[in-house]
């Protein structure tokens, strides 16, 4: 599996709010021959569609991990 750096994301909910689409992307600079940045391209790198339940569990696990809860770092499959 390849890791890809992202520095942007966007998401959308369907009308019933029972599915979430998340797009992870990166701003990729294009350099001139002198090393100056000429432009920055927006490049989507992953598109995910998941149920509302899965999105909620993802958000919960991320918050737990970011707040220092070590139990969030244990691989626990969510179904």
PATI-816561 format. One record per residue: residue number from 1; residue in three letters; x, y, z of N, C-alpha, C in turn. Coordinates in steps of 0.001 Angstrom, whole numbers, plus 500000, padded with zeros to 6 digits. Example, Ala and Ser with C-alpha at 12.3 -4.5 7.8 and 13.67 -1.06 7.14 Angstrom:
PATI-816561
+-----+------+--------+--------+--------+--------+--------+--------+--------+--------+--------+
: pos : code :   n_xx :   n_yy :   n_zz :  ca_xx :  ca_yy :  ca_zz :   c_xx :   c_yy :   c_zz :
+-----+------+--------+--------+--------+--------+--------+--------+--------+--------+--------+
:   1 :  ALA : 513190 : 494310 : 507800 : 512300 : 495500 : 507800 : 513200 : 496700 : 507800 :
:   2 :  SER : 512850 : 497750 : 507080 : 513670 : 498940 : 507140 : 512900 : 500030 : 507870 :
+-----+------+--------+--------+--------+--------+--------+--------+--------+--------+--------+
***
This chain:
PATI-816561
+-----+------+--------+--------+--------+--------+--------+--------+--------+--------+--------+
: pos : code :   n_xx :   n_yy :   n_zz :  ca_xx :  ca_yy :  ca_zz :   c_xx :   c_yy :   c_zz :
+-----+------+--------+--------+--------+--------+--------+--------+--------+--------+--------+
:   1 :  UNK : 500847 : 498829 : 500000 : 500000 : 500000 : 500000 : 500899 : 501242 : 500000 :
:   2 :  UNK : 500533 : 502206 : 499194 : 501320 : 503423 : 499090 : 500688 : 504539 : 499912 :
:   3 :  UNK : 501503 : 505256 : 500660 : 501027 : 506420 : 501400 : 501114 : 507644 : 500509 :
:   4 :  UNK : 500131 : 508492 : 500599 : 500103 : 509715 : 499813 : 499823 : 510881 : 500743 :
:   5 :  UNK : 500639 : 511909 : 500653 : 500449 : 513110 : 501459 : 499264 : 513905 : 500912 :
:   6 :  UNK : 498415 : 514386 : 501797 : 497312 : 515269 : 501398 : 497347 : 516514 : 502276 :
:   7 :  UNK : 496925 : 517621 : 501697 : 496836 : 518851 : 502470 : 495505 : 519558 : 502232 :
:   8 :  UNK : 494562 : 518814 : 501675 : 493207 : 519324 : 501477 : 492216 : 518167 : 501569 :
:   9 :  UNK : 491013 : 518490 : 501928 : 489927 : 517520 : 501802 : 488627 : 518289 : 501654 :
:  10 :  UNK : 487664 : 517630 : 501073 : 486313 : 518176 : 500999 : 485360 : 517007 : 501203 :
:  11 :  UNK : 484138 : 517333 : 501575 : 483161 : 516258 : 501751 : 481786 : 516751 : 501362 :
:  12 :  UNK : 480927 : 515804 : 501087 : 479540 : 516121 : 500742 : 478652 : 515014 : 501295 :
:  13 :  UNK : 477454 : 515391 : 501656 : 476440 : 514444 : 502128 : 475378 : 514288 : 501053 :
:  14 :  UNK : 474797 : 513093 : 500967 : 473668 : 512955 : 500054 : 472432 : 513594 : 500694 :
:  15 :  UNK : 471331 : 513654 : 499945 : 470116 : 514331 : 500428 : 469574 : 513739 : 501725 :
:  16 :  UNK : 469697 : 512429 : 501881 : 469182 : 511774 : 503095 : 470187 : 511826 : 504244 :
:  17 :  UNK : 471389 : 512311 : 503969 : 472467 : 512387 : 504960 : 472829 : 511023 : 505540 :
:  18 :  UNK : 472693 : 509975 : 504710 : 473078 : 508648 : 505176 : 474329 : 508130 : 504469 :
:  19 :  UNK : 474881 : 508921 : 503544 : 476153 : 508607 : 502907 : 477002 : 509868 : 502801 :
:  20 :  UNK : 478303 : 509668 : 502956 : 479256 : 510774 : 502914 : 480288 : 510474 : 501837 :
:  21 :  UNK : 480617 : 511468 : 501036 : 481715 : 511375 : 500085 : 482830 : 512289 : 500576 :
:  22 :  UNK : 484036 : 511735 : 500678 : 485198 : 512523 : 501105 : 486230 : 512464 : 499988 :
:  23 :  UNK : 486727 : 513618 : 499594 : 487795 : 513702 : 498594 : 489043 : 514236 : 499299 :
:  24 :  UNK : 490105 : 513446 : 499265 : 491395 : 513880 : 499788 : 492234 : 514334 : 498602 :
:  25 :  UNK : 492917 : 515470 : 498756 : 493669 : 516033 : 497633 : 494933 : 516705 : 498140 :
:  26 :  UNK : 495735 : 517121 : 497196 : 496931 : 517877 : 497526 : 497086 : 519037 : 496560 :
:  27 :  UNK : 497605 : 520127 : 497078 : 498020 : 521242 : 496243 : 499447 : 520921 : 495821 :
:  28 :  UNK : 499635 : 520706 : 494524 : 500944 : 520309 : 494011 : 501558 : 521463 : 493230 :
:  29 :  UNK : 502648 : 522041 : 493738 : 503267 : 523163 : 493036 : 503972 : 522709 : 491759 :
:  30 :  UNK : 503914 : 523533 : 490732 : 504634 : 523328 : 489482 : 505783 : 524338 : 489467 :
:  31 :  UNK : 506995 : 523862 : 489300 : 508173 : 524709 : 489398 : 508724 : 525082 : 488028 :
:  32 :  UNK : 509198 : 526309 : 487906 : 509909 : 526767 : 486719 : 511346 : 526262 : 486790 :
:  33 :  UNK : 512078 : 526389 : 485709 : 513461 : 525915 : 485673 : 514347 : 526643 : 486688 :
:  34 :  UNK : 513965 : 527856 : 487090 : 514750 : 528595 : 488085 : 514349 : 528253 : 489519 :
:  35 :  UNK : 513386 : 527328 : 489682 : 512964 : 526900 : 491008 : 511772 : 527643 : 491571 :
:  36 :  UNK : 511329 : 528682 : 490869 : 510166 : 529446 : 491336 : 508885 : 528659 : 491059 :
:  37 :  UNK : 507922 : 528820 : 491942 : 506624 : 528173 : 491738 : 505854 : 528954 : 490683 :
:  38 :  UNK : 505476 : 528259 : 489603 : 504709 : 528897 : 488526 : 503210 : 528863 : 488805 :
:  39 :  UNK : 502757 : 527711 : 489302 : 501336 : 527555 : 489618 : 501188 : 526391 : 490574 :
:  40 :  UNK : 500026 : 526289 : 491151 : 499727 : 525198 : 492068 : 498498 : 524471 : 491536 :
:  41 :  UNK : 498646 : 523166 : 491311 : 497540 : 522352 : 490823 : 496852 : 521650 : 491975 :
:  42 :  UNK : 495546 : 521544 : 491885 : 494736 : 520784 : 492836 : 494618 : 519374 : 492282 :
:  43 :  UNK : 495127 : 518391 : 493018 : 495133 : 517016 : 492547 : 494445 : 516089 : 493539 :
:  44 :  UNK : 493232 : 515619 : 493214 : 492595 : 514620 : 494068 : 493435 : 513344 : 494090 :
:  45 :  UNK : 493599 : 512752 : 495259 : 494391 : 511524 : 495376 : 493571 : 510338 : 495875 :
:  46 :  UNK : 492421 : 510609 : 496496 : 491552 : 509519 : 496951 : 490133 : 510037 : 497106 :
:  47 :  UNK : 489185 : 509234 : 496662 : 487761 : 509542 : 496821 : 487132 : 508391 : 497579 :
:  48 :  UNK : 486460 : 508698 : 498674 : 485827 : 507675 : 499496 : 484334 : 507956 : 499617 :
:  49 :  UNK : 483551 : 506905 : 499560 : 482120 : 507010 : 499836 : 481844 : 506031 : 500965 :
:  50 :  UNK : 481192 : 506521 : 502021 : 480916 : 505649 : 503160 : 479566 : 505995 : 503774 :
:  51 :  UNK : 479073 : 505056 : 504548 : 477804 : 505276 : 505242 : 477987 : 506338 : 506326 :
:  52 :  UNK : 476888 : 506878 : 506773 : 476915 : 507865 : 507854 : 477526 : 507242 : 509097 :
:  53 :  UNK : 477212 : 505988 : 509350 : 477767 : 505287 : 510515 : 479290 : 505205 : 510425 :
:  54 :  UNK : 479817 : 504800 : 509269 : 481260 : 504685 : 509096 : 481937 : 506051 : 509218 :
:  55 :  UNK : 481326 : 507086 : 508651 : 481896 : 508437 : 508738 : 481929 : 508910 : 510185 :
:  56 :  UNK : 480878 : 508622 : 510930 : 480843 : 508998 : 512349 : 481916 : 508279 : 513146 :
:  57 :  UNK : 482106 : 506993 : 512866 : 483133 : 506221 : 513560 : 484526 : 506717 : 513186 :
:  58 :  UNK : 484739 : 507066 : 511929 : 486021 : 507621 : 511502 : 486315 : 508921 : 512242 :
:  59 :  UNK : 485325 : 509808 : 512274 : 485498 : 511095 : 512974 : 485795 : 510859 : 514455 :
:  60 :  UNK : 485076 : 509938 : 515061 : 485269 : 509632 : 516485 : 486676 : 509106 : 516744 :
:  61 :  UNK : 487135 : 508148 : 515932 : 488469 : 507573 : 516114 : 489569 : 508611 : 515895 :
:  62 :  UNK : 489399 : 509468 : 514891 : 490385 : 510517 : 514646 : 490482 : 511472 : 515833 :
:  63 :  UNK : 489329 : 511894 : 516347 : 489331 : 512806 : 517494 : 489960 : 512156 : 518726 :
:  64 :  UNK : 489639 : 510900 : 518951 : 490226 : 510197 : 520090 : 491748 : 510138 : 519955 :
:  65 :  UNK : 492229 : 509805 : 518772 : 493675 : 509699 : 518545 : 494344 : 511061 : 518685 :
:  66 :  UNK : 493739 : 512088 : 518120 : 494323 : 513425 : 518184 : 494298 : 514002 : 519587 :
:  67 :  UNK : 493365 : 513545 : 520407 : 493281 : 514004 : 521793 : 494104 : 513138 : 522737 :
:  68 :  UNK : 494908 : 512217 : 522180 : 495835 : 511449 : 522993 : 495272 : 510187 : 523601 :
:  69 :  UNK : 494109 : 509733 : 523169 : 493533 : 508493 : 523690 : 494216 : 507318 : 522990 :
:  70 :  UNK : 495109 : 506634 : 523708 : 495877 : 505538 : 523117 : 495008 : 504389 : 522636 :
:  71 :  UNK : 493834 : 504206 : 523216 : 492982 : 503104 : 522782 : 492471 : 503333 : 521361 :
:  72 :  UNK : 492452 : 504579 : 520882 : 492012 : 504866 : 519518 : 493017 : 504351 : 518500 :
:  73 :  UNK : 494260 : 504125 : 518919 : 495296 : 503682 : 518001 : 495285 : 502179 : 517779 :
:  74 :  UNK : 494491 : 501456 : 518542 : 494364 : 500013 : 518360 : 493477 : 499771 : 517151 :
:  75 :  UNK : 493955 : 498884 : 516249 : 493168 : 498590 : 515060 : 491897 : 497876 : 515455 :
:  76 :  UNK : 490797 : 498568 : 515324 : 489494 : 497999 : 515644 : 488600 : 498154 : 514432 :
:  77 :  UNK : 488299 : 497043 : 513752 : 487429 : 497166 : 512573 : 486049 : 497687 : 512970 :
:  78 :  UNK : 485511 : 498531 : 512129 : 484158 : 499061 : 512344 : 483290 : 498491 : 511241 :
:  79 :  UNK : 482131 : 497978 : 511630 : 481209 : 497418 : 510634 : 479868 : 498076 : 510735 :
+-----+------+--------+--------+--------+--------+--------+--------+--------+--------+--------+
***
